[in-house]
C-alpha cells in the first residue's frame, strides 16, 4: 500500500515533535545527574506514565498480536494482568528502596549499589550480562516496528528500523532522561489516541457495543479461556515471577523511573499509576487483536494481523495516526532502555577501565557518546533479527529466559530476608542460570513454561541455597540494609 499525503504528514509531524523535544531538553541537562535521573525531580504522574510506556513496545502489535490472533484472551492473562498486579503489589517496597538508594548513596544507575551490597566483580558480571541482554531486547523492538511498516505501508524493513532508530538516537543523545520522559508523555497520548480509534472502528465494524462481549461467541471456545496451551497456568506462573523481577527494577529503565522520583511517596504513586494503566488500557488495546480472526478470516501470518487489520479498518489520515502510535510504543521503551544502559556503562563499567571516568570532568559528554554507540549496536541486531529466532524469539525465549538470572541479585539484594546472600551466591546464581539457558536451548523440552522459566528457577534455588550456607553478614551489608529500612520523605 502507498501511504497518502495526509498519513505521511501525520507521521512526519510526530517525528518532528520528537526531535524538537529532544533538542529543547538538551538545555535541561546541566550535568550527568540531570541526564540520567532528571536531577531526582521527576513528578509522580510523569514517572508513572513513563514507567508504563517504557514497559512495552511495538512488539505488542507484532508478537503479542500474533498470540491474541491465534490464542485469544490468554494474552491479557499472561502479560497485562500479572504485570499490573506485581507493580501494584510492590508499590510500597521497591520504589521506596530505589529512592532511598539515590538519596543515601547518590546513585544514578541501578547497579551502583551492587559494589557495596556484593563486590566489584558481582557488579561487573551483572552489568556486562545486562548490557549484552539489552542489545538483543532493544534490537527486537526495532525489528517489530519494521515488520509493521512493511505490511502497512510497503516500506522496506531496513528503512523502518533505521528511521525510528535514528530519530530516537537524536532525541535521547541530546535530551537525556528529560528528553525521554517528555517524549514518553507525548507518545502515550499518541498511543492512546491511536488505540481508541482502532477500538471504536472495530466495534462499529462488528455491529456496535454488543460486539465487545459478543465476539467470544463467534470465536473458537479456547479463545476466551484464561489458559490456552502452550500458555498454561504454569507458564503464567513463571511469567508472573519474571514480571515481578523486571517491572520492579530488574529492567533497569523501570528502576530509573523510581530512582528519579523526588520522594518515596511520589515513587509509590508512580507505581500505582503504571499498574492501573496495565490493568485497564490493554483491554482496549487488545480488543482489535482478539477480533481480528473475525475480520481477517483469510490471514495466514498472525504476526502481520494487526497491520492488515489497520488497512482493512482505517480511513485515510487515521492510518498515519495509528502508525505514529506504533512508533510511539516502540520508541518509548527503546529510548528508556538506551538512556539507562548508557548510565550503567558510564557509571559502572567505564570507571573500572580507567580512573579518569571516576571523576570525569566531561561526564555529560561521555554520557552522550555512550548513548550514541549503544543505540547503533541495537540497530545492528535489529537488522539481523531473523538470526535470533524472530521478534517473539528474542523477546520471550532470549530476554525472558535471561532476565531472571541477571536481575535476581539486583532486586533480591534490596530485601533484608536475603542479606546472607553475598557475592558468591550472586555470581553462582547468574552462572547457573546462564548455563541452564544454554542447555535448554539445545534441548526440546516440549514445555514453554520450562523453556522460559527453568533458568530463573535454577538461578533462584542457587541464590537462596548459597545464602543459607553463609553464616556471617558483612558490616557494610548490615549497614546498607539498615539504611534502606529508614523511612524518608
C-alpha positions as CSV (number, residue, x, y, z in Angstrom):
1,X,0.0,0.0,0.0
2,X,1.1,3.6,-0.7
3,X,0.5,6.0,2.2
4,X,-1.5,9.1,1.4
5,X,-0.1,12.6,1.8
6,X,-2.1,13.2,5.0
7,X,-0.8,10.0,6.5
8,X,2.8,10.9,5.8
9,X,2.2,14.4,7.2
10,X,0.9,12.9,10.5
11,X,3.9,10.6,10.8
12,X,6.3,13.4,9.8
13,X,4.7,15.7,12.4
14,X,5.2,13.0,15.1
15,X,8.9,12.6,14.3
16,X,9.4,16.3,14.1
17,X,7.9,16.8,17.6
18,X,10.2,14.1,19.0
19,X,13.2,15.8,17.5
20,X,12.1,19.3,18.8
21,X,11.5,17.9,22.3
22,X,14.9,16.2,22.4
23,X,16.7,19.4,21.3
24,X,14.8,21.5,23.8
25,X,15.6,19.0,26.6
26,X,19.3,19.4,25.8
27,X,19.3,22.6,27.8
28,X,17.7,20.9,30.9
29,X,20.7,18.6,31.3
30,X,23.3,20.6,33.1
31,X,25.2,17.6,34.4
32,X,25.2,13.8,34.4
33,X,22.7,13.6,37.2
34,X,20.2,15.6,35.1
35,X,21.0,13.4,32.1
36,X,20.4,10.1,33.8
37,X,18.0,10.7,36.7
38,X,16.4,14.0,35.9
39,X,18.0,15.5,39.0
40,X,15.7,13.4,41.1
41,X,12.8,15.8,40.3
42,X,10.5,13.6,38.2
43,X,6.8,14.2,39.1
44,X,4.9,11.0,40.0
45,X,2.4,11.3,37.1
46,X,5.2,11.7,34.6
47,X,7.2,8.8,36.2
48,X,4.1,6.6,36.2
49,X,3.2,7.2,32.6
50,X,6.9,6.8,31.6
51,X,7.1,3.5,33.6
52,X,4.0,2.3,31.8
53,X,5.2,3.4,28.3
54,X,8.7,2.0,28.9
55,X,7.3,-1.4,29.8
56,X,6.0,-2.3,26.3
57,X,6.8,-1.6,22.7
58,X,5.7,-2.1,19.1
59,X,6.3,-5.8,19.7
60,X,2.8,-5.8,21.3
61,X,1.4,-5.2,17.8
62,X,3.5,-8.0,16.2
63,X,4.4,-10.8,18.6
64,X,1.6,-10.3,21.1
65,X,-0.9,-9.5,18.4
66,X,0.0,-12.9,16.9
67,X,-0.8,-14.7,20.2
68,X,-4.0,-12.7,20.5
69,X,-5.0,-13.8,17.0
70,X,-4.2,-17.5,17.5
71,X,-4.9,-18.0,21.2
72,X,-7.3,-15.2,22.3
73,X,-7.8,-13.8,25.8
74,X,-4.9,-15.6,27.4
75,X,-2.7,-12.8,26.0
76,X,-4.1,-10.5,28.7
77,X,-3.9,-13.2,31.4
78,X,-0.2,-13.9,30.9
79,X,1.0,-10.4,30.1
80,X,-1.0,-7.3,31.2
81,X,-2.9,-8.7,34.2
82,X,0.2,-10.1,36.1
83,X,2.3,-7.0,35.1
84,X,-0.3,-4.7,36.7
85,X,-0.6,-6.8,39.8
86,X,3.1,-7.2,40.5
87,X,3.7,-3.5,40.1
88,X,0.8,-2.5,42.5
89,X,1.7,-5.3,44.9
90,X,5.2,-4.0,45.4
91,X,4.4,-0.3,45.2
92,X,5.3,0.3,48.8
93,X,8.6,-1.7,48.7
94,X,10.9,-1.4,45.7
95,X,10.0,2.2,44.5
96,X,10.7,3.3,48.1
97,X,14.1,1.4,48.2
98,X,15.2,2.9,44.9
99,X,14.6,6.4,46.1
100,X,16.4,5.8,49.3
101,X,19.4,4.5,47.4
102,X,19.6,7.7,45.3
103,X,19.3,9.9,48.4
104,X,21.8,8.0,50.6
105,X,24.3,6.7,48.0
106,X,23.8,9.3,45.3
107,X,23.3,6.6,42.7
108,X,22.5,7.4,39.1
109,X,22.5,3.8,37.8
110,X,20.5,1.0,39.4
111,X,23.7,-1.1,39.5
112,X,25.9,1.3,41.5
113,X,24.8,0.0,44.9
114,X,25.9,-3.6,44.0
115,X,29.5,-2.7,44.7
116,X,28.6,-2.1,48.3
117,X,26.0,-4.9,48.5
118,X,28.2,-7.5,47.0
119,X,31.6,-6.5,45.5
120,X,33.1,-5.1,42.3
121,X,33.2,-8.4,40.5
122,X,29.5,-9.0,41.0
123,X,28.6,-5.5,39.8
124,X,30.6,-6.1,36.6
125,X,29.1,-9.5,36.0
126,X,25.6,-8.1,36.3
127,X,26.5,-5.0,34.3
128,X,28.1,-6.8,31.3
129,X,25.3,-9.5,31.2
130,X,22.6,-6.9,31.3
131,X,24.1,-4.7,28.7
132,X,24.5,-7.6,26.2
133,X,21.0,-8.7,27.0
134,X,19.6,-5.3,26.3
135,X,21.3,-5.1,23.0
136,X,19.2,-8.0,21.8
137,X,16.0,-6.9,23.6
138,X,16.1,-3.4,22.1
139,X,17.0,-4.8,18.7
140,X,13.8,-6.9,18.8
141,X,11.7,-3.8,19.4
142,X,13.2,-2.0,16.3
143,X,12.6,-5.2,14.3
144,X,8.9,-5.3,15.4
145,X,8.2,-1.8,14.1
146,X,10.0,-2.6,10.8
147,X,7.6,-5.6,10.3
148,X,4.5,-3.5,10.8
149,X,5.7,-0.7,8.5
150,X,6.4,-3.3,5.8
151,X,2.9,-4.7,6.0
152,X,1.0,-1.4,6.3
153,X,3.0,1.0,4.1
154,X,5.2,-1.3,2.0
155,X,8.2,0.4,3.5
156,X,11.3,-1.9,3.5
157,X,12.0,-3.3,7.0
158,X,15.5,-1.8,7.0
159,X,14.1,1.7,6.3
160,X,11.5,1.5,9.1
161,X,14.1,0.3,11.6
162,X,16.6,3.0,10.6
163,X,14.1,5.9,10.6
164,X,12.7,5.1,14.0
165,X,16.2,4.3,15.3
166,X,17.9,7.4,14.1
167,X,15.1,9.7,15.4
168,X,15.4,8.1,18.8
169,X,19.2,8.3,18.6
170,X,19.0,12.1,18.2
171,X,16.5,12.9,20.9
172,X,17.9,10.5,23.5
173,X,21.5,11.6,22.9
174,X,20.5,15.3,23.1
175,X,17.9,15.3,25.8
176,X,18.9,12.5,28.2
177,X,16.2,11.4,30.6
178,X,14.2,14.6,30.4
179,X,14.1,14.1,26.7
180,X,12.9,10.5,27.2
181,X,10.3,11.4,29.8
182,X,8.7,14.3,27.9
183,X,8.6,12.3,24.6
184,X,7.2,9.3,26.6
185,X,4.3,11.6,27.7
186,X,3.6,12.7,24.1
187,X,4.0,9.1,22.9
188,X,1.5,7.9,25.5
189,X,-1.1,10.5,24.2
190,X,-0.5,9.4,20.6
191,X,-0.7,5.7,21.5
192,X,-4.0,6.2,23.4
193,X,-5.5,8.2,20.5
194,X,-4.4,5.6,18.0
195,X,-5.7,2.7,20.2
196,X,-9.1,4.3,20.8
197,X,-9.5,5.0,17.1
198,X,-8.8,1.3,16.3
199,X,-11.1,0.1,19.1
200,X,-14.1,2.4,18.1
201,X,-13.8,1.5,14.4
202,X,-13.5,-2.2,15.1
203,X,-16.5,-2.1,17.4
204,X,-18.5,-0.3,14.7
205,X,-17.5,-2.7,12.0
206,X,-18.7,-5.6,14.2
207,X,-22.1,-4.1,14.8
208,X,-21.8,-1.9,17.9
209,X,-21.1,-2.2,21.6
210,X,-22.7,-5.6,21.9
211,X,-19.7,-7.0,20.0
212,X,-17.4,-6.2,22.9
213,X,-18.7,-9.4,24.6
214,X,-20.4,-10.9,21.6
215,X,-17.1,-11.7,19.7
216,X,-16.3,-14.5,22.1
217,X,-19.4,-16.4,21.0
218,X,-18.2,-16.3,17.4
219,X,-14.6,-17.2,18.1
220,X,-13.4,-20.7,18.9
221,X,-14.2,-21.7,22.6
222,X,-10.5,-21.8,23.6
223,X,-10.1,-18.1,22.6
224,X,-11.9,-17.0,25.7
225,X,-10.1,-19.4,28.0
226,X,-7.7,-17.9,30.6
227,X,-5.1,-20.6,29.8
228,X,-4.7,-21.8,26.3
229,X,-1.8,-24.2,25.5
230,X,1.1,-23.7,25.4
231,X,0.2,-20.7,27.6
232,X,-0.7,-22.9,30.6
233,X,-1.2,-21.9,34.2
234,X,2.5,-23.0,34.8
235,X,3.6,-20.6,32.1
236,X,1.6,-17.7,33.6
237,X,3.1,-18.5,37.0
238,X,6.6,-18.4,35.6
239,X,5.9,-15.1,33.7
240,X,4.5,-13.6,36.9
241,X,7.8,-14.2,38.7
242,X,9.7,-12.8,35.7
243,X,7.5,-9.7,35.6
244,X,8.0,-9.3,39.4
245,X,11.7,-9.1,38.8
246,X,11.5,-7.0,35.6
247,X,8.9,-4.3,36.4
248,X,10.1,-3.6,39.9
249,X,13.7,-2.8,38.8
250,X,15.2,-5.9,37.2
251,X,14.7,-4.0,33.9
252,X,17.0,-1.1,34.7
253,X,15.0,1.6,32.8
254,X,12.0,0.9,35.1
255,X,14.1,1.2,38.2
256,X,15.3,4.6,36.9
257,X,11.7,5.9,36.9
258,X,11.6,5.3,40.7
259,X,15.2,6.5,41.3
260,X,14.4,9.7,39.6
261,X,11.4,10.4,41.9
262,X,11.8,13.2,44.4
263,X,10.2,11.3,47.4
264,X,9.3,7.8,48.4
265,X,5.6,8.8,48.3
266,X,5.9,10.1,44.8
267,X,7.7,6.9,43.7
268,X,4.9,4.7,45.1
269,X,2.2,6.8,43.5
270,X,4.0,6.4,40.1
271,X,3.9,2.6,40.6
272,X,0.2,2.7,41.3
273,X,-0.5,4.7,38.2
274,X,1.6,2.4,36.0
275,X,0.0,-0.7,37.5
276,X,-3.6,0.6,37.0
277,X,-2.8,1.5,33.4
278,X,-1.6,-2.1,32.8
279,X,-4.8,-3.5,34.2
280,X,-7.1,-1.3,32.2
281,X,-5.5,0.0,28.9
282,X,-4.6,-3.3,27.3
283,X,-8.3,-4.3,27.4
284,X,-8.9,-1.6,24.9
285,X,-5.6,-2.1,23.1
286,X,-6.0,-5.8,22.6
287,X,-9.7,-5.9,21.6
288,X,-9.0,-5.3,17.8
289,X,-6.4,-8.1,18.0
290,X,-8.9,-10.5,19.6
291,X,-11.5,-9.6,17.0
292,X,-9.0,-9.9,14.1
293,X,-9.8,-13.5,13.2
294,X,-13.4,-12.5,12.5
295,X,-12.4,-9.5,10.4
296,X,-9.4,-11.2,8.7
297,X,-10.5,-14.9,8.2
298,X,-8.0,-15.4,5.4
299,X,-5.0,-14.1,7.3
300,X,-2.1,-16.6,7.2
301,X,0.7,-14.8,9.1
302,X,-0.5,-14.0,12.6
303,X,2.4,-11.6,13.3
304,X,1.1,-9.4,10.5
305,X,-2.5,-9.5,11.6
306,X,-2.6,-6.0,13.2
307,X,-1.0,-4.4,10.2
308,X,-3.6,-6.0,7.8
309,X,-6.4,-5.0,10.2
310,X,-5.2,-1.4,10.0
311,X,-5.5,-1.5,6.2
312,X,-8.9,-3.1,6.5
313,X,-10.4,-0.7,9.1
314,X,-8.7,2.7,9.0
315,X,-9.6,5.5,6.6
316,X,-7.0,7.8,5.0
317,X,-5.4,10.0,7.6
318,X,-6.1,7.7,10.5
319,X,-3.6,5.2,9.3
320,X,-0.9,7.8,9.8
321,X,-2.1,8.4,13.4
322,X,-2.0,4.7,14.3
323,X,1.4,4.2,12.6
324,X,2.6,7.1,14.8
325,X,1.2,5.3,17.8
326,X,3.1,2.2,16.9
327,X,6.3,4.2,16.6
328,X,5.4,5.8,20.0
329,X,5.1,2.4,21.7
330,X,8.4,1.3,20.4
331,X,10.4,4.5,20.8
332,X,9.1,5.0,24.4
333,X,10.6,1.7,25.5
334,X,13.7,1.7,23.5
335,X,14.7,5.2,24.4
336,X,14.2,4.5,28.1
337,X,16.4,1.4,27.8
338,X,19.1,3.2,25.9
339,X,19.3,6.0,28.4
340,X,19.6,3.7,31.4
341,X,22.0,1.3,29.8
342,X,24.2,4.3,29.0
343,X,24.1,5.2,32.7
344,X,25.3,1.7,33.6
345,X,28.1,1.8,31.0
346,X,29.1,5.3,32.1
347,X,28.8,4.9,35.9
348,X,29.6,1.2,36.4
349,X,31.7,-0.1,33.6
350,X,33.9,2.7,32.2
351,X,35.4,3.7,35.7
352,X,36.7,0.1,36.0
353,X,38.7,0.5,32.8
354,X,40.1,4.0,33.5
355,X,40.2,6.2,36.7
356,X,39.6,9.2,34.5
357,X,36.0,8.2,34.3
358,X,35.6,8.0,38.1
359,X,35.7,11.8,38.4
360,X,35.1,12.6,34.8
361,X,35.3,16.3,34.1
362,X,33.4,15.7,30.9
363,X,30.8,13.3,32.3
364,X,27.9,14.7,30.3
365,X,29.8,14.3,27.0
366,X,30.8,10.8,27.9
367,X,27.1,10.0,28.6
368,X,26.1,11.3,25.2
369,X,28.8,9.3,23.4
370,X,27.9,6.1,25.3
371,X,24.2,6.6,24.4
372,X,25.0,7.1,20.7
373,X,27.3,4.0,20.5
374,X,24.9,1.6,22.3
375,X,21.9,2.7,20.1
376,X,23.9,1.9,17.0
377,X,24.6,-1.6,18.4
378,X,20.9,-2.3,18.9
379,X,20.1,-1.2,15.3
380,X,22.7,-3.7,14.0
381,X,20.9,-6.5,16.0
382,X,17.5,-5.3,14.6
383,X,18.7,-5.6,11.0
384,X,19.7,-9.2,11.7
385,X,16.7,-10.2,13.9
386,X,15.9,-13.4,12.0
387,X,19.2,-14.9,13.0
388,X,18.0,-14.9,16.7
389,X,14.6,-16.5,16.3
390,X,12.5,-13.6,15.1
391,X,10.8,-11.0,17.3
392,X,8.9,-13.4,19.6
393,X,12.0,-15.5,19.9
394,X,14.1,-12.5,21.0
395,X,11.5,-11.2,23.5
396,X,10.3,-14.4,25.1
397,X,13.0,-17.0,24.6
398,X,16.0,-14.8,25.0
399,X,15.0,-11.8,27.1
400,X,12.6,-13.6,29.4
401,X,14.8,-16.6,29.9
402,X,17.9,-14.5,30.7
403,X,16.2,-11.7,32.6
404,X,15.8,-13.7,35.8
405,X,19.4,-14.8,36.4
406,X,20.7,-11.3,35.7
407,X,18.2,-9.4,37.7
408,X,17.8,-11.6,40.8
409,X,20.9,-10.4,42.7
410,X,19.9,-6.8,41.8
411,X,16.4,-6.9,43.2
412,X,16.7,-9.5,46.0
413,X,19.8,-7.7,47.2
414,X,17.5,-4.9,48.4
415,X,15.5,-7.2,50.7
416,X,16.5,-7.9,54.3
417,X,15.5,-11.6,54.1
418,X,18.3,-12.2,51.6
419,X,21.0,-10.3,53.3
420,X,23.0,-13.5,53.8
421,X,23.2,-14.0,50.0
422,X,26.6,-12.5,49.2
423,X,28.8,-12.2,46.1
424,X,29.3,-16.0,45.8
425,X,25.5,-16.5,45.9
426,X,25.0,-13.8,43.3
427,X,27.7,-14.9,40.8
428,X,26.8,-18.6,41.3
429,X,23.1,-17.9,40.6
430,X,23.9,-16.0,37.4
431,X,26.3,-18.6,36.1
432,X,23.8,-21.4,37.0
433,X,21.0,-19.6,35.2
434,X,23.1,-18.9,32.1
435,X,24.3,-22.5,31.9
436,X,20.7,-23.7,32.2
437,X,19.7,-21.4,29.4
438,X,22.4,-22.7,27.1
439,X,21.5,-26.3,27.9
440,X,17.7,-25.8,27.5
441,X,18.3,-24.0,24.1
442,X,19.8,-27.3,22.8
443,X,17.1,-29.5,24.2
444,X,13.5,-29.9,23.1
445,X,11.6,-29.8,26.4
446,X,8.2,-29.6,24.8
447,X,7.0,-27.3,27.6
448,X,7.1,-23.5,27.1
449,X,6.9,-22.8,30.8
450,X,10.1,-24.8,31.4
451,X,11.9,-23.4,28.4
452,X,11.3,-19.9,29.6
453,X,11.4,-20.4,33.3
454,X,14.0,-23.0,34.1
455,X,17.0,-20.7,34.0
456,X,15.3,-18.4,36.5
457,X,14.1,-21.3,38.7
458,X,17.6,-22.7,38.9
459,X,19.1,-19.3,39.5
460,X,16.7,-18.7,42.4
461,X,17.5,-22.0,44.0
462,X,21.2,-21.4,43.8
463,X,20.9,-17.9,45.1
464,X,18.8,-18.8,48.1
465,X,20.7,-22.1,48.7
466,X,24.1,-20.3,48.8
467,X,22.7,-17.7,51.1
468,X,21.6,-20.4,53.6
469,X,25.1,-21.7,53.7
470,X,26.5,-18.3,54.6
471,X,26.7,-17.6,58.4
472,X,28.1,-14.1,58.7
473,X,26.8,-10.9,57.1
474,X,29.5,-8.2,56.3
475,X,29.1,-5.0,58.3
476,X,28.7,-2.9,55.1
477,X,25.8,-5.1,54.1
478,X,24.1,-4.8,57.5
479,X,24.6,-1.0,57.3
480,X,23.1,-0.9,53.8
481,X,20.0,-3.0,54.8
482,X,19.5,-0.9,57.9
483,X,19.7,2.3,55.9
484,X,17.1,1.0,53.4
485,X,14.7,0.4,56.4
486,X,14.9,4.0,57.5
487,X,11.9,6.0,56.4
488,X,12.4,9.1,54.4
489,X,10.1,11.7,52.9
